[in-house]
């Protein structure tokens, strides 16, 4: 759980940090640019208010060019202001450093229209080339808007090679005593070269604070989850011990009833686990097989000694009672909080591959794989063990019997895996025998030396 939490939460934290950090940087930068626009607008408005009168915004603009140049001489070149274009209240250029544009009326852009209604508007212009095209609308509808397009007034200005960002501020001109509230608009283009380093430091500070804050929060959350996970692991270990102890107690209860088959379930479980691993089953499936193999004969606890210890063959009635033990075991396990696969393996471990088994007559792949594995391990272990009604067979005879029943009683794939396991047993036995026979020879050589 800790590993999954680490990966998922780390990815989520990074994504959240990038989104939140980007939003915070945009807000901080937007506020800084808004204050810059306000400062520029206030500076130009107060400076020109003493130099221009209402009549300067009416009449022939060509005749007033000298007056505009005289008034703007104290503004352009200061406070990073590059140029100022003056618009009339009807969207006509009254002054521009490009004389060919003076007197021409252009369709007003969105920020220009807002300024004509008495609102200050600004746009951020990314300058990467000389601007010499005719005016076009700039998308701007907020106090400070970042836009890759130049506004109509920016296009109206004279060409100026530059790189970087500029701020274009549209300031409504209100002259006391004029017939209209707004008699014109100052279109101010200012360079942001001096502001960019401060913005860069501000962005770095925001990102640094974001990384430290979110990183610290993540580490705190990780520590809490790790501590909780350790507690859960410890509790799970205790529950597992309690569960295994309960399983062993149930198995010992069955063994106590049937002395002839004592430790039978332990050996069946060991064989079934080896077969399951040979088949390539997952660890959870192998654990389920191990538990089910331990409990496969649990239902025998309800049988009497007259059946469990009977030295001869069972009668038909006794056989039917014996064949009930898988169902009895399943019913005993019903209220127990274990996986259903374990309970079904206990119920169906006497089913046959050809459908002639009991209790439900399942066939083929309809039989749970755990039950098919336990069936092979149970049969082999029963054949090599002494029973009240017969003597044990040799391992070779038991393997031959299991092989003979492949495809009828047993799943052929499970039998193949069982034979692989048996081959491993034989190889290990041969290796042990070879080592035992070689030991006396080594002892003799040592004694001779």
LUMLUM-442099 format. One record per residue: x, y, z of N, C-alpha, C in turn; residue in three letters. Coordinates in steps of 0.02 Angstrom, whole numbers, plus 50000, padded with zeros to 5 digits. Each point is the difference from the previous one (the first is absolute). Layout:
N
XYZXYZXYZALA ...
//
This chain:
449
500414994050000499595006050000500435006350000UNK 500574999750037500445005850003500295001449932UNK 500204994749963500295000949934499495003149952UNK 499384997450000499495002949957499855007250019UNK 499965001350065499875006850023500575004649978UNK 500624997650006500585004249981499965002149928UNK 499864995249956499975001549928499415004549983UNK 499404998050024499405003749982500015007050030UNK 500175000450065500005006550032500545004649974UNK 500584997149982500545004149972499795002949933UNK 499704995749958499755002549935499475005350010UNK 499534998750046499475004850014500285006650027UNK 500514999550044500295006050029500355004149947UNK 500374996649955500355003649946499495003549955UNK 499484996449980499495003049956499665005950036UNK 499794998950062499685005350038500465006050008UNK 500644998650015500485005450009500105004149937UNK 500044996449942500085003649937499395004449985UNK 499404997050010499395003949986499945005950047UNK 500064998750065499915005350050500565005249993UNK 500624997649989500555004649992499915004449938UNK 499774997049945499885003949939499475005350011UNK 499464998050035499475004950014500265005650045UNK 500384998250052500265005150045500475004749964UNK 500444997349958500475004349962499625004749954UNK 499484997449966499615004249955499655005650039UNK 499734998350058499665005050041500495005450023UNK 500584997850024500495004850025500265004449943UNK 500154996749944500255003849943499465004849974UNK 499384997649998499455004349977499915006150044UNK 500064998850066499935005750046500575005049989UNK 500624997549992500565004549989499925004049936UNK 499784996749947499895003649937499435004950004UNK 499494998250038499445004650010500225006350036UNK 500424999150052500265005950035500455004249955UNK 500394996649957500425003749953499575004049951UNK 499464996949975499555003649955499685006050035UNK 499784999050062499695005550037500495005750011UNK 500624998350018500505005150012500165003949937UNK 500074996449944500145003349936499425004649980UNK 499384997650008499415004049982499965006350043UNK 500134999350065499975005750045500545005149984UNK 500604997549984500565004549985499865004149937UNK 499774996849947499875003549936499415004750007UNK 499474997750033499405004150007500155006450038UNK 500354999550056500145005950040500495004849964UNK 500464997149963500495004249966499685003949942UNK 499554996649961499715003349942499395004250017UNK 499714998950059499395003850018500145007550002UNK 500625002050016500175007050005500205003149933UNK 500064995849948500275002449936499494999749943UNK 499474996050007499514999349947499325002350026UNK 499625003549956499345002550017499474996349959UNK 499345000750016499484996449961500035001449926UNK 500175006349980500005001549929500564996449962UNK 500504997550037500554996449967499774993249975UNK 499424997650021499764993549978499475000649945UNK 499925006149974499535001149945500365003849945UNK 499695000449942500285003749944500494995849960UNK 500415003449960500474996849955500604997650040UNK 500124993450003500574997550039500685002149971UNK 500035001049934500655001849970500235006850025UNK 499525004550012500195006750023500235000150072UNK 499854994650038500174999950071500604995450014UNK 500344997849947500544995250010500575003050043UNK 500175006449986500545003150038499825000450074UNK 499385001550014499785000550070500034993350034UNK 499804994649964500034993250029500734998050013UNK 500435001549951500704998150009500315003850058UNK 499815006350008500265003950057499754997150067UNK 499354998050001499724997350062500294993250017UNK 500124995949948500234993150013500764999650008UNK 500355005749986500724999850006500234998350071UNK 499625001950048500194998650070499784993250024UNK 499664996049957499754993450021500394994449967UNK 500055000449933500344994749962500744999850019UNK 500244994150014500694999150019500114999850075UNK 499485001450037500034999650073499544994450025UNK 500174997350059499614994550030499904994349951UNK 500514998849957500004994549951499445000849947UNK 499745006149992499485001249950500335000849932UNK 499804995949952500305000049933499645004849953UNK 499345000250003499625004449956499295000850027UNK 499675005349978499315001450019499625001749937UNK 499444996749991499555001649945499375002950031UNK 499745005449969499405003250027499424998749952UNK 499444997550028499404998549961499445004950020UNK 499595001649950499425004150015499434995750027UNK 499475003150019499434996450029499624995949947UNK 500165001049936499674996249947500484995049967UNK 500564998650032500474995149975500455002549945UNK 500145006549997500455002849950500685001550032UNK 500534998849962500675001250026500135007649999UNK 500105002950059500155007150005500755001349999UNK 500374995250028500735000749999500314993149999UNK 500534999349959500414993949997500685002049974UNK 500514996450020500665001649973500074997849927UNK 499504996649975499964998649929499495004949969UNK 500255005149967499575005549976499474997549951UNK 500134994749964499534997649950499354997450033UNK 500014998450064499414997350033499575005550032UNK 500275005950006499635005450033499395001949957UNK 499435000550033499385001849968499594994149974UNK 500284994050001499654994149975499594997050057UNK 499394997849985499574996650049500044992549989UNK 500154996450052500054992749997499444996950042UNK 499784994049982499524996550044500314999150069UNK 499685002450052500324999750067500064992850025UNK 500574998550031500104993450031499614999650065UNK 499974994150029499634999050063500265004450056UNK 500665000350012500245004450054499885007449985UNK 500045001949936499875007049982499275001750012UNK 499544995549983499295001250012499875000850075UNK 500324995750040499915000550072500265006750027UNK 500575002349973500285006450023499545005749980UNK 499694999649941499535005349979499395000350044UNK 499864994450036499454999950047500215001950071UNK 500645001950007500235002450064500384995050042UNK 500204994249971500354994850038500734999549977UNK 500454999150047500704999049984500094992649980UNK 500334998949945500134993249976500734999549980UNK 500274994050004500704998949980500074993149970UNK 500494999249955500164993649971500764999250002UNK 500224993750002500714998549997500164997949929UNK 500485003349970500194998749931500674996649999UNK 500034994149968500634996449991500315002349935UNK 500525003950005500315002949941500574995649977UNK 499954997549937500524995749972500235002449931UNK 499705005549974500185002449934499795007349994UNK 500145003149943499775006749988499254999949987UNK 499655004650029499285000449991499855005549950UNK 499714998149943499855005049949499344998849965UNK 499614994950023499374998649968499475005150020UNK 499455000549962499455004350020499694997450064UNK 499635004150035499744998150067499514994349996UNK 499994996050054499514994650008499824999450073UNK 499424996950014499774999550069500474995650041UNK 500125001950062500364995950047499514997250049UNK 500054993650012499534996850047500185002050070UNK 499605004450029500125002250069499355002350030UNK 499804996850055499375001850032500075000650075UNK 500624999550026500115000750071500495005650014UNK 500125001450063500435005650017500704999049974UNK 500274993950005500654998449971499944993449965UNK 500144999749935499894994149960500654998449964UNK 500224993850002500584997849962499774997549933UNK 500265002949946499764998249933500585000049952UNK 500044995149955500544999949951499885004949943UNK 499415003249997499835004549945500095007250022UNK 500215004349956500055007150014499325003149990UNK 499855005250039499375003549992500015004449939UNK 499435003049984499975004349942500475005950005UNK 500065002850060500445005750008500734998049995UNK 500184994150026500694997649994500194999249927UNK 499524997649959500134999249929500065006849967UNK 499655005050028500025006649970500655003650014UNK 500374997950049500625003450017500544998649949UNK 500535003950002500534999249952500404993750014UNK 500324997049948500394993950011500565001250049UNK 500094994950045500545000550049500264993050014UNK 500614998349981500254993350013500084999050075UNK 499734994450025500054998650072499884992650012UNK 500214997650058499874993350022499765000350071UNK 499554995450020499764999850068499275002050004UNK 499815002750059499315001850011499935007550012UNK 499445002649976499835007050012499285000250027UNK 499855005150037499325000950025499695005949964UNK 499404999149975499635005249965499405001950042UNK 499975006250022499485002450046499555005049964UNK 499354999050005499505004449971499685004050057UNK 500135006749998499795004250056499475004949974UNK 499404999950028499495004949979500205007150022UNK 499865004849956500175007050015499355003650020UNK 499995002350060499425003950026500245007250011UNK 499685004649966500195007150006499425003750031UNK 500105003450056499465003850032499715005249952UNK 499355000549997499675004849957499864997549930UNK 500214993949982499894997449933499284997649993UNK 499754999849937499314997949988499914992650015UNK 500524995849986499954992850012500444998150061UNK 499794994650037500424997950057500704998149978UNK 500074996749942500654997949975500105003349932UNK 500525004249994500125003649938500524996549956UNK 500364995250029500514996449961500324994550041UNK 500504997049971500354994450034500755000749987UNK 500394999450054500734999449993500174992649994UNK 500324998449945500224993049988500754999950013UNK 500204997350058500695000450023500344993249993UNK 500574999949968500404993849995500635000950042UNK 500084995750049500585000450046500384993549999UNK 500655000650008500434994150001499994996950070UNK 500044993350003500004996550065500694997450018UNK 500525002549965500674997450011500225000850073UNK 499825005750031500195001150070499594995850048UNK 499384998349980499564996250044500124992549996UNK 500274997749943500084992849990500444996750053UNK 500595002850018500404996850053499624999350066UNK 499625005350017499614999650062499464994749995UNK 499684999549941499504994749990500324993150004UNK 500614999349971500344993550002500154998050073UNK 500245004950040500144998550070499364998350038UNK 499465003549982499364998850033499744993049983UNK 500064998049936499794993349979500424994750036UNK 500655001250004500444995150034499814999350073UNK 499845005650032499794999750070499364996150008UNK 499525001249955499364996450004500114992549990UNK 500394998349948500124992949987500384996750057UNK 500495003550028500394997250056499554998850060UNK 499585005050016499544999250056499514994349987UNK 499784999349937499534994749983500334993150009UNK 500624999449975500354993650005500124998250073UNK 500245004850039500144998750071499364998350037UNK 499475003949988499374998950036499684993449983UNK 499924998649935499684993749979500454994150016UNK 500675000949992500464994650018499964998250074UNK 499985005250042499944998750071499344996750018UNK 499465002349968499354996950011500004992749978UNK 500324998649943500034993149976500404995550048UNK 500575002650024500404996050046499634998750065UNK 499635005050024499604999050061499464994749988UNK 499655000549944499484995249984500304993049991UNK 500584999749967500334993549990500194996950066UNK 500265004150046500184997350066499394997350037UNK 499445003649995499394997750034499764993549970UNK 499994999649932499774993949967500474994250014UNK 500655001450001500484994650012499914997250071UNK 499895004450048499894997750069499364995950004UNK 499475002649967499364996350000500074993349964UNK 500395000049945500104993849963500384994850042UNK 500495002450038500384995350042499534996950053UNK 499565004250028499534997350048499544994849967UNK 499785001549938499574995249965500374993649985UNK 500645000649980500404994049986500074995750062UNK 500145003350056500064996350063499344996550018UNK 499455003749991499354997050015499854994249952UNK 500195001049936499884994649952500424993850018UNK 500625001150022500424994450020499704996250059UNK 499735003850048499694996850057499384996149979UNK 499605003149955499404996449976500194993849961UNK 500555000549961500224994149962500224994450047UNK 500365001950053500204994950048499394996850032UNK 499525004250019499394997450031499624995449952UNK 499985002149936499654996049950500344993349989UNK 500665000249993500384993749990499914995550061UNK 500025003050059499894995950060499324996950001UNK 499495003849978499324997249998499954994349950UNK 500315001049941500004994749950500334993750026UNK 500585000850031500354994150026499604996650056UNK 499655004050040499604997050053499434995949970UNK 499685002649947499474996249968500274993549970UNK 500595000649968500304994049970500184994950053UNK 500275002350057500184995350054499374996750028UNK 499455003750000499374997050024499794994349955UNK 500085000949933499844994649954500484994250009UNK 500665001550006500494994750009499874996050064UNK 499765003450052499864996650062499434995049992UNK 499535001549953499444995449988500224994249957UNK 500505001249956500214994749953500754999050008UNK 500184995750047500714998950016500374997249940UNK 499664996149959500334996849943500255005149949UNK 499695005849998500195005149951500335006050033UNK 500314999050058500335005650034500545003049956UNK 500045006550000500475004049960499874999449925UNK 499454996849981499834999449929499915006949969UNK 499645004450034499865006649972500635004149991UNK 500484999450046500645003649993500364997949937UNK 500024993549987500364997649941499635001949936UNK 499324999550002499625002049941500115007449984UNK 500015004150052500115007249990500685001449970UNK 500524996450025500675001049973500044998049927UNK 499704994249982500004997849929499605004949957UNK 499435002350024499575004449960500355006749986UNK 500365002650049500365006349991500534999149945UNK 500374994450001500514998849949499684999549931UNK 499444996649995499664999449935499765006949976UNK 499715004050045499765006749982500565004449975UNK 500574999850033500575004049977500264997649933UNK 500004993449990500234997349936499545002249943UNK 499355000850015499535002449950500065007449987UNK 500415003550040500105007249990499455004350030UNK 499644997550050499475003950031500305005750043UNK 499595005150010500225005750040500054998350074UNK 500355004350037500124998650070499354999650040UNK 499505004349983499374999850036499644993449986UNK 500014997649938499684993649985500344994350037UNK 500675000350003500374994750035499824999950074UNK 499945005950030499805000350071499304997150009UNK 499545001649954499324997250004500024992449995UNK 500424997449955500064992749993500274996950063UNK 500505003350031500294997450061499474999650055UNK 499605005350009499495000150052499464994749985UNK 499774999849936499484995349981500244992850009UNK 500634998649984500264993350008500034998050074UNK 500175004750042499984998650072499304998150023UNK 499505003449971499324999350024499584995249959UNK 500304996649951499584996349952499604994450033UNK 500254997150053499634994650034499655002350064UNK 499895006650005499695002650061499324996950012UNK 499634998449948499334997250008499994993150032UNK 500584996750003500034993450031499905000450076UNK 500035006150027499915000750072499294998050020UNK 499555000049951499314998050015499864992749989UNK 500504996149980499914992749989500164996150063UNK 499674994550008500114995850058500614995549992UNK 500234997350057500584995549998499844993649962UNK 499354998149997499824993949965500165000549926UNK 500065006149973500185000949930500755001549994UNK 500255004650041500705002149994500484994350015UNK 499834995750049500474994850021499794993149976UNK 499524999549955499764993549977500564996449961UNK 500164993850017500564996549967499834997249931UNK 499364999349985499814997249936499675005149955UNK 499754997649943499675004649953499375003050030UNK 499825006049978499405003350024499394997449963UNK 499434999950036499374998349966499785006149958UNK 499494999049958499755005549958499765005850043UNK 499664998550055499755005250044500585003850032UNK 500514996150022500585003250030500395004149949UNK 500024997649938500355003749947499665006749987UNK 499324999950000499645006349989500135004950057UNK 500044997450061500165004450056500715002749994UNK 500464995849978500695002249990500045005449946UNK 499614999249947500025004849944499675006750018UNK 499715000450059499715006350023500525004650032UNK 500604997350015500475004050039500245006449964UNK 500065000249932500185006449970499475005450011UNK 499364998149996499465004850011499995002250073UNK 500104995250046500015001750071500575004950015UNK 500594998649971500565004650009499855007049973UNK 499685000249941499815006449970499515003850044UNK 499524996450028499515003350043500315002450065UNK 500484996250027500355002350061500385006549987UNK 500295000649939500405005949983499585006049978UNK 499364999049988499595005649974500045006350042UNK 499944999750067500045006250040500715002550011UNK 500504996149980500695002050012500205005449949UNK 500325005650021500185005449954500634998549960UNK 499954995049956500544998449953499735000449929UNK 500455000249951499785000849931499584994149977UNK 499535001549957499544994949974500364994649961UNK 500575001849969500384995049961500234994350046UNK 500165001550062500214994850047499424995450016UNK 499425003050013499414996050017499794995649942UNK 500035002649939499804996149941500504994449987UNK 500645001250013500504994749991499864994250048UNK 499805001750063499824994750048499384996249975UNK 499525003449973499384996749978500114995449940UNK 500455002049955500044996549936500644995949991UNK 500374998550053500634996449990499904992649983UNK 499374997650002499874993149977499624999849934UNK 499965005749965499724999949932500494996649953UNK 499744997449945500424996649950500015004149935UNK 500554999549964500085003749936499464998049950UNK 499784993650004499494997649953499295001350025UNK 499915003250057499345001750025499674994750042UNK 500344994650017499714994550038500165000350075UNK 500245005650022500185000650071499425002650042UNK 500155002050060499505002550047500295006150036UNK 499585004350029499274999250011499565003049944UNK 500285004049955499585003649952500084997749928UNK 500434995149988500084997449933500295005049950UNK 500435004550024500325004849954500514996449957UNK 500145003049940500474996949954500465005349970UNK 500614997949981500465004349964500175006350039UNK 500045005549961500205006450030499485002950046UNK 499404997150003499505002350048500214998550071UNK 500464995350010500274998450066500525005250017UNK 499975003150058500525005050018500694996949996UNK 500495003949975500684997549990500304997650066UNK 499845003450055500274997850065499744993150018UNK 499364998649985499714993550014500324994649956UNK 500155001649937500324995149955500704998250025UNK 500365005150026500684998650026499964995950064UNK 499555001750045499934996350063499804992849985UNK 499594998949949499784993249983500604995549984UNK 500475002649961500594996049982500444998950061UNK 500145005450038500434999350059499694995450052UNK 499345000550009499644995950049500024992649980UNK 499894998649936500014993049977500694996950009UNK 500515003649979500684997350006500174998750073UNK 499855004850044500174999250070499604994350031UNK 499374999049979499604994450025500284993349978UNK 500254999749938500264993749973500644997850035UNK 500425004850020500644998150031499954999450076UNK 499395000450027499904999650073499614993750017UNK 500144997350058499634994150025499305002350021UNK 499514996049984499315001250020499744993750035UNK 499475000650041499744994150036499804994349953UNK 499805001749939499744995049954500514997849948UNK 500635002949999500504997849952500695002750021UNK 500524996949971500695002150013500205005449950UNK 500525003750018500245005449957500324997149937UNK 499955003649945500344998249938500675003749997UNK 500424997749955500645003349991499895006649963UNK 500455004950008499935006349963499964998949925UNK 500384995149973499974998849928499314997649979UNK 499714995650040499324997549984499495005750005UNK 500085004350051499535005650008500055004849941UNK 500615001549978500095004549942499694996949938UNK 500094993349992499714996649943499245000450001UNK 499704999350059499275000450005499745007049983UNK 500345005150025499805006949985500065001249925UNK 500534997549970500105001149928499464996449960UNK 499824994050022499484996249964499335003650000UNK 499865003750054499365003550006500005007049970UNK 500555001949968500035006649968499515000349942UNK 499595005249998499515000949948499324997150017UNK 499974995750051499354997350022499845002750069UNK 500424998350049499885002550067500345006850012UNK 500585001049969500405005950014500105004349938UNK 500125006450012500175004849947500704998249973UNK 500064998749935500654998149972500555005050014UNK 499855006550000500515005150013500254999550071UNK 499544998650047500214999350070500424993850008UNK 499834994749966500404993850004500705001149972UNK 500045003749945500675001549972500425004050050UNK 499695004950033500365003850051500204995550058UNK 499564995450020500154995350054500604995649981UNK 500024997649938500564995949978500655003950000UNK 499975006549984500595004250005500245000550072UNK 499535000850046500175000350071500314993450022UNK 499704994449979500284993450019500704999149972UNK 500105002549938500674999749971500505003850042UNK 499795005650027500445003850045500154996250064UNK 499494996650027500124995950059500524994649985UNK 499924996749943500444994449982500725002549990UNK 500065005949966500675002749990500335001750066UNK 499615002950046500275001750066500204993750038UNK 499584994849995500154993750034500634996849972UNK 500075000049933500604997149969500625003850020UNK 499945006750004500575004050020500204998550072UNK 499494999350043500154998450070500314993150006UNK 499744995249961500284993250003500724999849975UNK 500135003949946500685000249974500485003150050UNK 499775005250034500435003250050500134995350058UNK 499494996050019500084995450056500494994449982UNK 499964997549938500454994649980500715002449991UNK 500085006449982500685002749990500345001550066UNK 499635001050054500295001850064500474994650028UNK 499794993450000500474995050026500654999749961UNK 499975000949933500604999949960500475005750020UNK 499725005850010500415005750021500314998650069UNK 499594996950044500264998550067500594995149996UNK 499954995149953500544995149994500635003349974UNK 499915004449950500605003549973500335004250053UNK 499595003250041500275004350053500404995850050UNK 499714994050016500334995850049500674997449972UNK 500024998549934500614997549971500545005349998UNK 499795006249990500495005449998500295001150071UNK 
//
